[in-house]
Amino acid sequence: MQNWFDVITDIWRHRYALRNLILKDFRIRYRNMSLGVLWSVLNPLVLLGMLVTIFTFVFPRGTEKYFPIFILLGLTSYNFLSLCIPVATGCIMENSQLVKKVIFPRHILPISVVLSQSIHVVIQFGLVAIFILFFRVPITLSFLWLPLIFLVEILFVLGAGMLCSALNVYFKDIRYMVESLLTVMFWLSPVFYSLQRVYVSFPRWVYGIYILNPLAGCIDATRNAIIYNRPPDLISMGVATTVSLTFFIVGFYVFGKMERIFADCI
């Protein structure tokens, strides 16, 4: 296995291939679709409308400030994970001919998937910006936390993507496990409820397990920065950062160990 510096240098040498893969993934997603990239906005809007309607009229929740933005921030963070991981999981198998015949750093396959899906997240954050202006949410210095929060989440997604893509070459059930886990993570992430409610409602040891999900700390930190004008919670964001870095390191290492025999196993 190459060391970290050699892998990063190799990826940089192949940056043009990485760029082309990013553009290819982005174009393929909306190929032959009439509305194209607008689906990146329409999908979260539809789910947002459903959740706001349910929690406004069926299960009234009047305690959350700027409730549509509260929901949209949770959806945007979760959508990044749900868009990236399934595609990253299958990226080695779907590019099997490339993996077998061309010499290049295999790391760029899952990385290109994550970076390509990041474009959709940027588009969805444009929708968040529109909501912020519409509801006249004050723009404060707390917004400066957002790049750091996004970096923590992208490290987690990159690590999980590399890990799942490598394991999927050997264990074909991984993709189905990922799909099931993503459904579980939707309900076990504070998408339509607050992290504070989890803290109040569950025993401390259950809460400790709950915040091992990095999305919990990232979603809560994003809401703190945009809606409540305060820094991220030290504990939940600290756990999210630690878990994300761990996933990134483990995913990078496992992928590097397994990539040399990808071509033999596909």
C-alpha positions as CSV (number, residue, x, y, z in Angstrom):
1,M,0.0,0.0,0.0
2,Q,1.2,3.5,-0.9
3,N,1.6,6.0,1.9
4,W,-0.7,9.0,2.3
5,F,1.6,11.4,0.6
6,D,2.1,9.2,-2.5
7,V,-1.6,8.6,-2.9
8,I,-2.4,12.3,-2.6
9,T,0.4,13.1,-5.1
10,D,-0.9,10.5,-7.5
11,I,-4.5,11.8,-7.2
12,W,-3.2,15.3,-8.0
13,R,-1.3,14.1,-11.1
14,H,-4.7,12.6,-12.3
15,R,-6.7,15.7,-11.4
16,Y,-7.9,16.1,-15.0
17,A,-9.3,12.5,-14.9
18,L,-10.9,13.3,-11.6
19,R,-12.5,16.4,-13.1
20,N,-13.9,14.5,-16.1
21,L,-15.3,11.8,-13.8
22,I,-17.0,14.5,-11.7
23,L,-18.6,16.1,-14.8
24,K,-19.6,12.6,-16.2
25,D,-21.4,11.6,-12.9
26,F,-23.2,15.0,-12.8
27,R,-24.3,14.7,-16.5
28,I,-25.4,11.1,-16.3
29,R,-27.6,11.8,-13.3
30,Y,-29.9,14.1,-15.3
31,R,-29.4,12.7,-18.8
32,N,-32.7,12.5,-20.7
33,M,-34.6,14.3,-18.0
34,S,-36.8,17.3,-19.0
35,L,-36.3,19.3,-15.8
36,G,-32.6,18.3,-15.4
37,V,-30.8,19.9,-12.5
38,L,-34.1,21.3,-11.2
39,W,-34.8,17.9,-9.6
40,S,-32.0,18.8,-7.1
41,V,-34.4,21.5,-5.8
42,L,-37.8,19.9,-6.4
43,N,-37.0,16.7,-4.5
44,P,-36.2,18.4,-1.2
45,L,-39.0,20.9,-1.7
46,V,-41.6,18.1,-2.0
47,L,-40.4,16.4,1.1
48,L,-40.2,19.7,2.9
49,G,-43.8,20.5,2.0
50,M,-44.9,17.1,3.3
51,L,-43.0,17.4,6.6
52,V,-44.0,21.0,7.3
53,T,-47.7,20.1,6.6
54,I,-47.6,17.0,8.9
55,F,-45.8,18.8,11.8
56,T,-47.9,22.0,11.4
57,F,-51.4,20.5,11.2
58,V,-51.3,16.8,12.2
59,F,-48.6,16.9,14.9
60,P,-48.3,20.6,15.7
61,R,-44.8,21.8,16.6
62,G,-44.8,25.5,17.4
63,T,-41.6,25.5,19.4
64,E,-39.0,25.5,16.6
65,K,-38.0,28.9,15.2
66,Y,-38.2,29.3,11.4
67,F,-39.6,25.7,11.1
68,P,-39.4,25.3,7.3
69,I,-35.7,26.3,7.4
70,F,-35.2,24.0,10.4
71,I,-36.5,21.1,8.4
72,L,-34.7,22.1,5.2
73,L,-31.3,22.2,6.9
74,G,-31.9,18.7,8.2
75,L,-33.0,17.4,4.8
76,T,-30.0,19.0,3.0
77,S,-27.5,17.4,5.3
78,Y,-29.1,14.0,5.1
79,N,-29.5,14.3,1.3
80,F,-25.8,14.7,0.9
81,L,-25.2,11.4,2.6
82,S,-28.1,9.6,0.8
83,L,-27.0,10.9,-2.6
84,C,-23.3,9.9,-2.2
85,I,-23.1,6.6,-0.4
86,P,-25.2,4.3,-2.6
87,V,-23.5,5.6,-5.8
88,A,-20.0,5.5,-4.2
89,T,-20.7,1.9,-3.0
90,G,-21.1,0.7,-6.6
91,C,-18.5,2.9,-8.3
92,I,-15.8,0.2,-8.6
93,M,-18.1,-2.4,-10.0
94,E,-19.7,0.1,-12.4
95,N,-16.3,1.1,-13.7
96,S,-15.0,-2.4,-13.9
97,Q,-13.6,-2.1,-17.4
98,L,-11.7,1.0,-16.4
99,V,-10.3,-0.6,-13.3
100,K,-9.2,-3.7,-15.2
101,K,-7.5,-1.9,-18.2
102,V,-6.3,1.5,-17.0
103,I,-3.6,2.3,-14.5
104,F,-4.7,5.2,-12.3
105,P,-5.3,5.8,-8.5
106,R,-8.6,4.0,-7.8
107,H,-9.3,6.4,-5.0
108,I,-10.5,8.9,-7.5
109,L,-13.6,6.9,-8.3
110,P,-15.4,7.2,-4.9
111,I,-13.9,10.7,-4.5
112,S,-15.3,11.8,-7.9
113,V,-18.8,10.5,-6.8
114,V,-18.7,12.5,-3.6
115,L,-17.5,15.7,-5.3
116,S,-20.1,15.3,-8.0
117,Q,-22.9,14.9,-5.5
118,S,-21.5,18.0,-3.7
119,I,-22.7,20.1,-6.6
120,H,-26.3,19.1,-5.9
121,V,-25.8,20.0,-2.2
122,V,-24.5,23.4,-3.2
123,I,-27.7,23.8,-5.3
124,Q,-29.8,22.8,-2.4
125,F,-28.0,25.3,-0.1
126,G,-29.0,27.9,-2.7
127,L,-32.6,27.0,-1.9
128,V,-31.7,27.4,1.8
129,A,-30.4,30.9,1.0
130,I,-33.6,31.8,-0.7
131,F,-35.6,30.7,2.4
132,I,-33.2,32.6,4.7
133,L,-33.9,35.8,2.7
134,F,-37.7,35.1,2.5
135,F,-38.0,34.6,6.3
136,R,-35.6,37.4,7.0
137,V,-33.2,35.4,9.1
138,P,-30.4,37.6,10.4
139,I,-27.1,36.9,8.7
140,T,-24.5,36.9,11.5
141,L,-20.9,35.9,12.1
142,S,-22.1,32.4,13.1
143,F,-22.5,31.6,9.4
144,L,-18.7,31.4,9.3
145,W,-19.0,28.0,11.0
146,L,-20.7,26.5,8.0
147,P,-17.6,25.6,5.9
148,L,-16.1,23.8,8.9
149,I,-19.3,21.9,9.5
150,F,-19.5,20.9,5.9
151,L,-15.9,19.7,5.9
152,V,-16.7,17.4,8.9
153,E,-19.6,15.9,7.0
154,I,-17.7,15.5,3.7
155,L,-14.9,13.7,5.6
156,F,-17.4,11.2,6.9
157,V,-19.0,10.7,3.5
158,L,-15.6,10.3,1.8
159,G,-14.5,7.7,4.4
160,A,-17.8,5.8,4.3
161,G,-17.8,5.9,0.5
162,M,-14.3,4.5,0.1
163,L,-15.0,1.8,2.8
164,C,-18.3,0.7,1.2
165,S,-16.9,0.8,-2.4
166,A,-14.0,-1.4,-1.4
167,L,-16.1,-3.9,0.6
168,N,-18.7,-4.1,-2.2
169,V,-16.2,-5.7,-4.5
170,Y,-16.0,-8.7,-2.2
171,F,-19.4,-8.7,-0.5
172,K,-22.1,-8.0,-3.0
173,D,-24.7,-7.6,-0.2
174,I,-23.1,-4.3,0.9
175,R,-25.2,-2.2,-1.4
176,Y,-28.4,-3.5,0.0
177,M,-27.1,-3.1,3.6
178,V,-26.2,0.5,2.8
179,E,-29.7,1.2,1.4
180,S,-31.3,-0.2,4.6
181,L,-28.9,1.7,6.9
182,L,-29.7,5.0,5.1
183,T,-33.4,4.5,5.9
184,V,-32.5,3.9,9.5
185,M,-30.3,6.9,9.6
186,F,-33.1,9.1,8.3
187,W,-35.1,8.4,11.4
188,L,-32.1,8.4,13.8
189,S,-30.8,11.8,12.6
190,P,-32.4,15.0,13.8
191,V,-33.9,15.8,10.4
192,F,-37.4,16.9,11.6
193,Y,-36.8,17.1,15.3
194,S,-34.1,18.8,17.4
195,L,-31.0,17.2,19.0
196,Q,-32.1,18.9,22.2
197,R,-35.3,16.8,22.2
198,V,-33.2,13.6,22.0
199,Y,-31.1,14.8,24.9
200,V,-34.1,15.5,27.0
201,S,-36.1,12.4,26.0
202,F,-33.6,9.6,26.3
203,P,-31.2,8.3,29.0
204,R,-27.7,9.8,28.8
205,W,-26.1,6.5,27.6
206,V,-28.7,6.3,24.7
207,Y,-27.9,9.9,23.8
208,G,-24.2,9.1,23.9
209,I,-24.8,6.3,21.3
210,Y,-27.1,8.5,19.3
211,I,-24.5,11.3,18.7
212,L,-22.1,8.7,17.3
213,N,-24.0,9.4,14.1
214,P,-22.0,12.4,12.7
215,L,-25.1,13.7,11.0
216,A,-26.6,14.5,14.4
217,G,-23.8,16.9,15.4
218,C,-23.6,18.4,11.8
219,I,-27.3,19.1,11.5
220,D,-27.5,20.6,15.0
221,A,-24.4,22.7,14.4
222,T,-25.8,24.0,11.1
223,R,-29.1,25.0,12.8
224,N,-27.1,26.7,15.6
225,A,-25.1,28.7,13.1
226,I,-28.0,29.8,10.8
227,I,-31.1,29.9,13.0
228,Y,-29.9,30.4,16.6
229,N,-26.8,32.5,16.0
230,R,-24.5,30.5,18.3
231,P,-21.5,28.2,17.8
232,P,-21.8,24.4,17.5
233,D,-22.4,22.3,20.6
234,L,-18.9,21.3,21.8
235,I,-19.8,17.7,22.7
236,S,-22.0,16.7,19.7
237,M,-19.7,18.5,17.2
238,G,-16.6,17.1,18.8
239,V,-18.0,13.6,18.6
240,A,-19.0,14.2,15.0
241,T,-15.5,15.4,14.1
242,T,-13.8,12.5,15.8
243,V,-16.1,9.9,14.1
244,S,-15.8,11.5,10.7
245,L,-12.0,11.6,10.9
246,T,-12.0,8.0,12.0
247,F,-14.2,6.9,9.1
248,F,-12.0,8.9,6.7
249,I,-8.8,7.3,8.0
250,V,-10.2,3.8,8.1
251,G,-11.9,4.1,4.7
252,F,-8.7,5.4,3.1
253,Y,-6.6,2.7,4.7
254,V,-9.0,-0.2,3.8
255,F,-9.5,1.0,0.2
256,G,-5.7,1.3,-0.2
257,K,-5.2,-2.2,1.2
258,M,-7.8,-3.8,-1.1
259,E,-7.4,-1.9,-4.3
260,R,-4.5,-3.9,-5.6
261,I,-6.7,-6.9,-6.1
262,F,-9.8,-5.2,-7.3
263,A,-9.2,-6.3,-10.9
264,D,-8.9,-9.9,-9.9
265,C,-12.2,-9.9,-8.0
266,I,-14.5,-8.0,-10.4
